[in-house]
Amino acid sequence: MSELKKLAALQARVYEFLAQQDEATLEAILGGTARLAVAGLPRDLSKLTVPELKALAKERGLGPFGKLRKAELIELLTNPGSGAPPAEPPPPPAPAAPRPVASPPPPVIARSDVDAAAIASRLRETETEDEGASYLDAQHLDRESLLAVAAELQLTRVDRLSQKELTKRVLKQAIGARRKFAGLRKW
């Protein structure tokens, strides 16, 4: 039961530590750009290899340690002020800038006489892009109506495209997706 109490106490300390951090630090930890590390040393450094000791010294910003032997590395790690002068500590990682929360795009208002869902459905059934382009031309769609069709096809980042590029993307999405899934049905 004492192990369970130790775990609960450790968990409480972790939550206390996290509660003291600012929002940017917490996001950096969650995003993987910052790491949490235990500052203590292993109990018996003599069981570690020289590369492991050098890695510990590097983590703590101690150095130069390139030509040090095992005993000297242990001395450097246990008494960092005594042996070789410490190297410049690495600069702390810059806190991650908070990510802007993307607001949903404003709803696209199309002409009232245009059924974007029906047009998208019809485009999904066309065989070629030329056939789809002629169908779109026959519909005489304005930009807002074409954006509504793009929304029905679940296209994103199309609001800045020109009318020509938007038409191209709509056709490619509708007809290309149909071809892709038609090929899967043959399996």
CORQUIWO-V513082 format. One record per residue. RES is the residue in three letters. BURIAL is + if it has 16 or more other ideal C-beta (glycine too) atoms within 10 Angstrom, else -. D_CENTER is the distance of its C-alpha to the mean C-alpha in Angstrom with 1 decimal. Layout:
res & burial & d_center
RES & BURIAL & D_CENTER
RES & BURIAL & D_CENTER
This chain:
res & burial & d_center
MET & - & 40.1
SER & - & 39.6
GLU & - & 36.4
LEU & - & 35.1
LYS & - & 36.1
LYS & - & 34.4
LEU & - & 31.1
ALA & - & 31.5
ALA & - & 32.3
LEU & - & 29.3
GLN & - & 27.1
ALA & - & 28.8
ARG & - & 28.3
VAL & - & 24.5
TYR & - & 24.3
GLU & - & 26.6
PHE & - & 24.5
LEU & - & 21.4
ALA & - & 23.6
GLN & - & 24.6
GLN & - & 21.2
ASP & - & 20.0
GLU & - & 17.1
ALA & - & 15.1
THR & - & 15.7
LEU & - & 14.7
GLU & + & 11.3
ALA & + & 11.1
ILE & - & 12.4
LEU & - & 10.1
GLY & - & 6.9
GLY & - & 9.0
THR & - & 10.2
ALA & + & 13.5
ARG & - & 15.8
LEU & - & 18.8
ALA & - & 21.9
VAL & - & 25.5
ALA & - & 27.9
GLY & - & 30.9
LEU & - & 32.4
PRO & - & 33.4
ARG & - & 37.0
ASP & - & 38.6
LEU & + & 37.4
SER & - & 40.3
LYS & - & 38.6
LEU & + & 35.6
THR & - & 35.8
VAL & - & 36.0
PRO & - & 32.5
GLU & - & 31.1
LEU & + & 33.1
LYS & + & 31.9
ALA & - & 28.3
LEU & + & 29.2
ALA & + & 31.0
LYS & - & 28.2
GLU & - & 25.8
ARG & + & 28.4
GLY & - & 29.0
LEU & + & 32.5
GLY & + & 34.4
PRO & - & 35.8
PHE & + & 36.1
GLY & - & 36.2
LYS & - & 39.9
LEU & + & 40.3
ARG & - & 41.7
LYS & - & 40.6
ALA & - & 43.0
GLU & - & 42.0
LEU & + & 38.3
ILE & + & 39.1
GLU & + & 41.2
LEU & + & 38.5
LEU & + & 36.0
THR & - & 38.5
ASN & - & 40.1
PRO & - & 37.6
GLY & - & 40.2
SER & - & 43.0
GLY & + & 42.2
ALA & + & 40.4
PRO & - & 39.0
PRO & - & 35.4
ALA & - & 33.1
GLU & - & 31.1
PRO & - & 28.3
PRO & - & 24.9
PRO & - & 23.6
PRO & - & 21.4
PRO & - & 17.8
ALA & - & 17.3
PRO & - & 15.8
ALA & + & 12.5
ALA & - & 13.5
PRO & - & 12.9
ARG & - & 10.8
PRO & - & 13.5
VAL & - & 13.9
ALA & - & 14.6
SER & - & 18.1
PRO & - & 19.3
PRO & - & 21.4
PRO & - & 25.0
PRO & - & 27.0
VAL & + & 28.6
ILE & - & 32.4
ALA & + & 34.2
ARG & - & 37.9
SER & - & 39.5
ASP & - & 41.3
VAL & + & 38.2
ASP & + & 36.7
ALA & + & 33.1
ALA & - & 32.6
ALA & - & 35.8
ILE & + & 35.0
ALA & + & 31.6
SER & - & 33.4
ARG & + & 36.2
LEU & + & 33.8
ARG & + & 32.2
GLU & - & 35.7
THR & + & 36.7
GLU & - & 37.3
THR & - & 36.6
GLU & - & 34.7
ASP & - & 38.1
GLU & - & 39.4
GLY & + & 36.3
ALA & + & 36.8
SER & - & 40.4
TYR & - & 39.6
LEU & + & 37.2
ASP & - & 39.9
ALA & - & 42.5
GLN & + & 40.5
HIS & - & 40.6
LEU & + & 37.2
ASP & - & 36.3
ARG & - & 32.7
GLU & - & 32.0
SER & + & 33.2
LEU & + & 31.2
LEU & + & 28.0
ALA & + & 29.1
VAL & + & 29.5
ALA & + & 26.0
ALA & + & 24.7
GLU & + & 26.8
LEU & + & 25.2
GLN & - & 21.7
LEU & + & 20.9
THR & - & 18.3
ARG & - & 18.4
VAL & + & 22.1
ASP & - & 23.8
ARG & - & 24.1
LEU & + & 25.6
SER & - & 29.3
GLN & - & 31.6
LYS & - & 32.1
GLU & - & 28.4
LEU & + & 27.7
THR & + & 30.5
LYS & - & 29.3
ARG & + & 25.8
VAL & + & 27.5
LEU & + & 30.0
LYS & - & 27.5
GLN & + & 25.3
ALA & + & 28.4
ILE & + & 30.5
GLY & - & 27.9
ALA & - & 26.4
ARG & + & 30.0
ARG & - & 30.8
LYS & - & 27.9
PHE & - & 28.7
ALA & - & 32.4
GLY & - & 31.9
LEU & - & 30.3
ARG & - & 33.2
LYS & - & 35.6
TRP & - & 34.2
